[in-house]
Amino acid sequence: MEDVKNPQTEEELQEQEQWQRSIPAQIFLNYFYALRYHIEHSEDAYALDKLAGFQQMELSLSEAEMESVKRHLLNSWNTEYAIRQTAALGDTDYQQHALYWTFPQAYYSIEESLRAMLRVHGSTERNPARILTEAGRLVKRKVYPPALSFHAFGEAHHPAVYGLPLGRWNKPGLALAQDDREVQSQLRQFLRTTHRQRSQQVRTWVQSNPKLAIRSERSGDVLRRFNREHWQKLAWRTGYTTVFHLLQRLVISASHREIERFVVADIDMALFHRSLLEVISYINFVHEAYVAQAVGIETYEKWLSDLPGYLKDGFIGHRYQERIVSVLTQNTAA
């Protein structure tokens, strides 16, 4: 007599297999949902006028430098517009396959507004890696609001995490975070794993350079295994791991085969796009406000007036009127 397979069991097995395949993508969704939650529930997230660095923004830029700042902002805005169009479509299948370009677009939009931010802070750095180093210094100096000021520093496997005290004793799970402790726990894990990856990349680079490689004190051979002391020696080369390195992982994911995990994953893709878009919008707001403060309201509004309608009458114009104007007005009155 043939064995009769239980249809319910088969269905349950398929669901379990699908869930197992979806776990990496779910974890990534958890991270960006946590980042969005952290921003939305951060006290004074939009009160940039309370930051000493914002109040002291005074910089004389040449005409060429002003044009460079303007160009970086325009690149950022057009890219954010494209992401918003994808998010607005609402079709899950399309959004899922759109990740191949949405991921790098998300980082590119932020990177371009960051370049504008760095220019008004006196940096002309163009190297992508060094741009992130410069951004890390601004984070460390608390130029950014508390919602973005968390960072990690130290050796690869036991870095110190700053700015996320509530999540210290919580172990992150696979469910979406529901409160500040769970959110900060998710972000701490995101920081630690990203910092470890960056440290490992630094190790590979250092150990492949005969002049820089850490060697055995006994044999003089290039070390293949590291202990905690060896990792600690690389900490200064790794530097600060910040929110920008977290976002850079979008590009890395899109450039490697792991993007396929998201395409086949059974996760809330609409929530992923909304979370990602809210994070992009907030970080770009911060950068735009600093630029407006540096170049002056009159110049910044002239830039906006020259924009095509889909930007000046759309989210860029709205963000300026709803978020940035009040900050600049309060700062001028202070």
VENLIN-V251098 format. One line per field, one symbol per residue. phi: phi as a letter, one per 20 degrees, with the letter a starting at -180 (. if undefined). psi: psi as a letter, one per 40 degrees, with the letter a starting at -180 (. if undefined). burial: I if it has 9 or more other C-alpha atoms within 8 Angstrom, else O. A space follows every 50 residues. Layout:
BEGIN
phi=???
psi=???
burial=???
END
This chain:
BEGIN
phi=.ffdffgffffffffffffffeggffffggffffffggffdeflgdeffe egfffefbbedfffffffffffffffffffgffffffffmeffffffffg dfgffgffgfffffffgfffdnedfdfgffffffffffffemfefgfcef acbpfgecfeddncffefdeefdeeffdbffffffffffgffffffffff ffggfffedgfdgedffeenfffddddffffffegfffmeecgfffffff ffffedfffffffefdcffffgfffffffggfffggffffffffenffff ffgffeffgfdfedfffffffecegfffffffff
psi=hihhihdddddddddddddddeddddddddddddddddddehhfdegdee hddddehhhhiidddddddddddddddddddddddddddehddddddedd dddddddddddddddddddeeehehdhdddddddddddddefdiiddeei iiiaidefihhiegddedehhiaeihieiddddddddddddddddddddd ddddddeehddeihihdddeihhdhiaddddddeddddahhadddddded ddddeieedddddeigigddddddddddddddddddddddddddeidddd dddddeiideddebdddddddddddddddddde.
burial=OOOOOOOOOIOOOOOOOIIOIIIOIIIOIIIIIIIIIIIOOIOOIOOIIO IOOIIOIOIOIOOOIIOIIIOIIOIIIIIIIOIIOIIOOOOOOOIIOIII OIIIIIIIIIIIIIIIIIIIOOOOOOOOOIIIIIIIIIIIOIIIIIIIII IIIIIIOOIOIOOIOIIIOOOOOOOOIOOIIIIIIIIIIIIIOIIIIIII OIIOOIIOOOOOIIIIOOOOOIIOOOOOOIIIOIIOOIIIIIIIIIIIOI IOIIOOOOIOIIIOIOOOIIOIIIIIIIIIIIIIIIIIIIIIIIIOIOII OOIIOOOOOOIIIIOIIIIIIOIIIIIIOIIOOO
END
